[in-house]
């Protein structure tokens, strides 16, 4: 048995996009095809530590801006979970 630390890889693509990537000051989350109107977004360090958590309602606006002020340069994971419990993870690079 192997005990690991980190984030389990998820192959489910909910159709959300991150741009620009790499990003410096802000990143936009486009969830036009996320499979539902409500979603929870989490940002995690490469070690798996949660550093951002926000719920969004994509009913009227399919793109949300996230300020990266206060985040250090590095590699992060962005996890989005829709209201049906489906989730997808994408890598985000922050370069300042």
C-alpha positions as CSV (number, residue, x, y, z in Angstrom):
1,X,0.0,0.0,0.0
2,X,1.4,3.4,-0.9
3,X,0.3,6.5,1.0
4,X,0.8,9.7,-1.0
5,X,0.4,13.4,-0.5
6,X,-1.2,15.6,-3.1
7,X,-4.1,15.7,-5.4
8,X,-5.6,12.7,-7.1
9,X,-5.6,13.1,-10.8
10,X,-9.1,13.6,-12.2
11,X,-9.7,13.0,-15.9
12,X,-13.2,14.3,-16.0
13,X,-13.3,17.5,-18.2
14,X,-16.2,19.7,-17.2
15,X,-15.4,22.1,-20.1
16,X,-14.0,24.9,-18.0
17,X,-11.0,26.9,-19.1
18,X,-8.3,29.1,-17.5
19,X,-6.8,32.0,-19.3
20,X,-4.3,33.4,-19.5
21,X,-2.1,30.6,-18.4
22,X,0.6,31.4,-17.3
23,X,-1.0,34.3,-15.5
24,X,0.4,37.2,-13.5
25,X,-2.3,39.6,-12.1
26,X,-5.6,37.7,-12.7
27,X,-6.9,34.6,-14.3
28,X,-10.3,34.1,-15.9
29,X,-12.4,31.0,-15.3
30,X,-14.7,30.2,-18.2
31,X,-17.4,27.7,-17.3
32,X,-19.7,27.9,-20.3
33,X,-19.8,24.1,-20.5
34,X,-19.3,23.1,-16.9
35,X,-22.5,20.9,-16.8
36,X,-24.4,23.0,-14.4
37,X,-25.0,26.6,-13.3
38,X,-23.4,26.5,-9.8
39,X,-19.9,25.5,-9.1
40,X,-17.3,25.6,-6.4
41,X,-13.8,26.6,-7.2
42,X,-10.7,25.8,-5.2
43,X,-7.1,26.7,-5.8
44,X,-4.5,24.4,-4.3
45,X,-0.7,24.6,-4.0
46,X,1.4,21.8,-5.5
47,X,1.5,20.3,-2.0
48,X,-2.3,20.1,-1.9
49,X,-2.9,23.0,0.5
50,X,-6.1,24.9,-0.2
51,X,-5.4,28.6,-0.7
52,X,-8.6,29.8,-2.3
53,X,-12.2,28.7,-2.1
54,X,-15.2,30.4,-3.8
55,X,-18.6,29.4,-5.0
56,X,-19.9,30.8,-8.3
57,X,-23.2,31.0,-10.1
58,X,-22.6,30.8,-13.8
59,X,-26.3,31.4,-14.7
60,X,-25.9,35.0,-16.0
61,X,-22.1,35.2,-16.5
62,X,-20.0,32.3,-17.7
63,X,-16.6,33.9,-17.0
64,X,-15.3,34.9,-13.6
65,X,-12.1,36.8,-12.9
66,X,-9.9,35.8,-10.0
67,X,-7.4,38.2,-8.7
68,X,-3.9,36.7,-8.1
69,X,-2.7,39.5,-5.9
70,X,-1.0,38.0,-2.9
71,X,-0.2,34.7,-4.7
72,X,3.4,33.8,-5.2
73,X,4.8,32.6,-8.5
74,X,4.5,28.9,-8.9
75,X,2.4,26.0,-10.0
76,X,-1.1,25.6,-8.7
77,X,-4.1,23.4,-9.3
78,X,-7.6,24.8,-9.9
79,X,-10.4,22.4,-9.0
80,X,-14.0,23.1,-10.1
81,X,-16.8,21.0,-8.8
82,X,-20.3,21.4,-10.2
83,X,-23.6,21.0,-8.3
84,X,-23.9,17.4,-9.6
85,X,-20.6,16.5,-7.7
86,X,-18.6,16.2,-10.9
87,X,-15.1,17.8,-10.7
88,X,-12.2,18.6,-12.9
89,X,-8.7,19.8,-12.1
90,X,-6.4,22.0,-14.2
91,X,-2.9,23.3,-13.7
92,X,-2.3,27.0,-13.4
93,X,1.1,28.7,-13.6
94,X,1.5,32.0,-11.9
95,X,4.5,34.1,-13.2
96,X,5.1,37.5,-11.6
